[in-house]
Amino acid sequence: MANSRTRHWHKLSVDAIRGWTTFLIIVVLAGAGVVGYKLLAQHLLKRQSEVAIEEAAELVERLSKEKDLELHRDKYESAQQNLTAAREHFDKGSLAKALLSAERSRTLLTSIVDALRHRNAAGEAQIISRQGGVEVRRGERGEWRTARSRMVVYGGDYIKTSQNGSAEVMMMDGTLFTVRPGTVVLVRRTRTMLGVRSERTLSLQSGWVNLSTSGTGSRVTTPQAEARVEQRSEAVVRYDDTTDEGRFSSFRGELEVASMDGEKQKLGELQQVVQQGEKLSAPRSLPDAPVVVAPDDNKEIRMASTGSLELRWLSVKGAASYSLQVSSNRLFVDNIIQAEERTKTTATLGLKREGNYVWRVAARGRDGELGPWSPAHRFRVVAPVGGASTVGP
């Protein structure tokens, strides 16, 4: 009898051990899968950076032999600076920054190649990408025409976006500006004085633009004020033609604003000035960009029938609320989710359709002013068979 009990106990123990062994194997395999995915994503990002750097370097070498390169000296030097920055970021392991700088260098160099191929079409800028309704008008009396990617923009041309349109435009000097929805902007002609580097000028008629300057500064004018964005700076300029109010925000670097009556305000990082009539407010502080915690960039989610995804970010000092955007395009036009005045630092999305998505979040100060957006993070939803509908809060 005792032997029977012993054998029975031994059998149960072996079954338990087998169960735990199977469980541990599953856990190890799942962990290995996560690590493997991250390593694959890192490998792909590294390879993309290497290719972009190599292509930019080849273009630098190719263009150095062009006899008409002097006509595009500012853009060429800016491209070299971005290529140097890309290599430095790559050596430090900052692959996302390396890819961004390399792509900017490659874009600049490609636009020079295009301009040299069409000698009379250098222009002042080039439309890099567009989303939704974007139109261009040649001069004051031309017809509005649908904008195209890689379209050349000349001095005196207007760019107009609809309420669901946006365009990313690269100036010849390397300044990148984004024309946001509901905006009309004039690209002005520039005159280069001997020994003085030229500065491109945007005349904002209505709406708002984001600027990121490179090796030179840029100017943005409104009907009531002018802003000079210093080199290697990021800024946002808004003008409401119905209230005659302008807002000038400095996110990185320096920005100087001058009103029509000669009053000036110099802004540092995370500061804003409001223009009303001919008067400028004192600089006001802006909240910093939130730091995204989860999910990891480029995360792939295999969706269940009731699948969801939690977005998380760290709280920002001085923030009263947050704005959240989720979109299927990187210019954040026609957003799937446009959530304002969120007080939590999390958001749960219902996942009901496969696809690639981008999201970002910004903090609002207690006076309601929006700070810079966090870097856009991407995720991919892989749906089960028969999946439908959309991504939702």
SETILUM-204290 format. One record per residue (C-alpha): x, y, z; residue in three letters. Coordinates in pm, whole numbers, plus 50000, padded with zeros to 5 digits. Layout:
REM SETILUM-204290
XYZALA...
***
This chain:
REM SETILUM-204290
500005000050000MET502795023450089ALA504585015749765ASN501425024149566SER501155058049732ARG504795064749666THR504445056349298ARG501325078649273HIS503135107749441TRP506105102749209HIS503835103648903LYS502215136449011LEU505615152149073SER506875142748728VAL503725157248566ASP504155189448760ALA507785191748659ILE506895186148295ARG504215213248318GLY506585238248471TRP509275229348218THR506865235647931THR505795268648086PHE509405279948129LEU510205270647770ILE507265291647648ILE508375321247860VAL511965318347732VAL510795316047370LEU508475346047414ALA511315366147566GLY513615355647287ALA510965366647036GLY510745401347188VAL514515404847200VAL514745391746846GLY512205417146720TYR514075445746887LYS517365434046743LEU515785431246397LEU514305466346422ALA517675479846536GLN519435461446253HIS517025475845994LEU517435511046133LEU521225507046125LYS521115495045766ARG518825523745659GLN521215548545820SER524235532645650GLU522555533845308VAL521435570045350ALA524935580745462ILE526585562045175GLU524225577244917GLU524705612345056ALA528495607845055ALA528405596344691GLU526335626944596LEU528765650144778VAL531645635244580GLU529725636644253ARG528635672844296LEU532105684444402SER533145680244037LYS530285701243897GLU531485734243749LYS528175751843830ASP528135741044195LEU528895776544313GLU525315785944224LEU524155762144498HIS526985767344748ARG524715774045052ASP522665742644997LYS525765721444930TYR527505733045249GLU524345726545450SER524185691445306ALA527805685245408GLN527045697145762GLN524085673545786ASN526205644645653LEU528855651645918THR526155652246187ALA524755619346055ALA528135602546084ARG528645615846436GLU525195603446548HIS525865569546385PHE529195565646568ASP527435573346897LYS524715547646827GLY521965573946785SER520595556946476LEU517275575646449ALA519085609146457LYS521685596146212ALA518975585945966LEU517185619545998LEU520375639645930SER521425616645645ALA518015619145479GLU518105657045505ARG521565657545346SER520455634045070ARG517345654945001THR519395686744969LEU521925670444739LEU519225654744523THR517565688544478SER520925702744360ILE521225674544108VAL517715682343984ASP518515719543957ALA521725712943762LEU519855689543531ARG517335717243463HIS519635747443467ARG516865773243467ASN514755757343739ALA516795761444057ALA514135781744236GLY514135790944604GLU512765758544748ALA511375724244668GLN508285706344798ILE509585674644962ILE506285658645055SER502615667545071ARG499405653845216GLN495835664145139GLY494985696544958GLY498115716644867VAL498305742244585GLU500965765344438VAL500465798244252ARG503155814244037ARG503165851244130GLY500235874144206GLU498075866343905ARG498815830143825GLY496365801643862GLU496365778744162TRP497755744844064ARG497915712344258THR501325708444422ALA503465677944355ARG506325662144546SER509745675544429ARG507985705544271MET510275736144247VAL509055767944421VAL510345801744299TYR510615835644464GLY507195852144443GLY505285819044453ASP502455812244698TYR501765779244875ILE498235772845005LYS496955743545211THR493355733045273SER492025724245616GLN493165688445555ASN496415696845375GLY500055700845471SER503365703545285ALA507005698945381GLU509275723045192VAL513085725145179MET514675759145110MET517915761644913MET519865770045229ASP518705738345407GLY515865753545609THR512995728845636LEU509545743345690PHE506155726845717THR503075745245592VAL500305734445826ARG496555731245742PRO494635762745649GLY497715783345561THR498765807545285VAL502465816345262VAL504555835845009LEU508135825244933VAL510055857344874ARG512915863644637ARG516325868544798THR519185891244710ARG522715881544808THR525065910044898MET528805904944850LEU530255887245153GLY526835882345320VAL525095848645331ARG521575850845191SER518525844445410GLU515295831345265ARG512095848545372THR508585834945414LEU505665859045422SER502865843245625LEU499485856445509GLN497415834145740SER497755801045925GLY500985787046067TRP504345772245974VAL507015751846156ASN510655759846076LEU513875740946136SER516935760346019THR520305745745930SER523555764845873GLY521845798345809THR518965817445964GLY515585824445804SER512985851845830ARG509215849145861VAL507045880045825THR503385885645907THR501355917045825PRO502265930746170GLN505675916746265ALA508865899846152GLU510715870646310ALA514325860946250ARG514955824346328VAL518645819446403GLU520685791046255GLN520125756046394ARG516865766246558SER513275754146560GLU510285777246575ALA506575780246503VAL504945811746365VAL501165816246360ARG499055844646226TYR495265847846254ASP494085872445987ASP490615874946147THR491925887746483THR495205902446353ASP497065882746620GLU500445866046581GLY502185840146796ARG505915833346777PHE507275802646956SER510905792046999SER511405754947063PHE515185752847010ARG517905778746952GLY517015815746933GLU514315837346779LEU514015875246756GLU510655892146690VAL510185928446583ALA506815946146564SER505825973146314MET506516000746567ASP510105988646621GLY509605969946948GLU511775938546974LYS511755907247185GLN514485880747186LYS513405845547274LEU515385815847400GLY514315779547404GLU510735771947510LEU509485807647501GLN506635825047319GLN505685860747231VAL502175871547135VAL501635900646894GLN498405920646916GLN498195950646687GLY501625966846699GLU502405954947052LYS504425924847163LEU503905906847492SER506765898247724ALA508225863547662PRO506175835547819ARG507425801047911SER506325770147722LEU506255734447858PRO508855710247729ASP508095681147496ALA506875649547675PRO509125618847681VAL507385588447534VAL507655557047750VAL505635530747562ALA505215514147327PRO508705511147177ASP509155528446843ASP508295506146545ASN506445481746768LYS504365455246592GLU501095445246759ILE499305413146669ARG495725422846729MET493115401146895ALA489395406946831SER489295430347131THR492935441247111GLY494135474147256SER497345493947289LEU498325516747577GLU500285548347494LEU502325562247784ARG504505592747838TRP506175610048133LEU504515639948295SER505925674248208VAL506665700148474LYS504185728848454GLY501805710548219ALA498075714648283ALA497025689948012SER498205671847701TYR497265670047333SER497465636347158LEU497505629046785GLN497375595246611VAL497595594546232SER498245572145934SER500635597945781ASN503725615045921ARG502445650345847LEU499545644146090PHE496775654445850VAL493235640445887ASP494195625046217ASN492485593346334ILE492635606746689ILE492885643446786GLN492465644347163ALA492795677447348GLU492955686647716GLU493955652147838ARG495005652648204THR496315616948217LYS499695605948082THR498215574747926THR495735566647651ALA494295532947549THR493575526947182LEU491175500947049GLY492835482646759LEU490445471446487LYS492315475646159ARG495775466146044GLU498145492845915GLY501025516145997ASN500405544746239TYR502315573746395VAL501545592046718TRP502865621146921ARG501935641247227VAL502495677347342ALA502035694547677ALA499845725147739ARG500825750947998GLY498405765348250ARG497755794648014ASP496765770247739GLY499885774147523GLU501085743047344LEU504735732947373GLY506725712647119PRO505505678447012TRP507345647347116SER509235629746834PRO506745609346632ALA506665572446727HIS505435545246496ARG503585512646546PHE502195486346314ARG498995467146369VAL498765432146223VAL495085422146215ALA493595387446241PRO491765373145943VAL488585392645888GLY489785423146086GLY488015455946008ALA487095490646134SER489775514446267THR492095525746548VAL490165543646820GLY490485557247173PRO
***
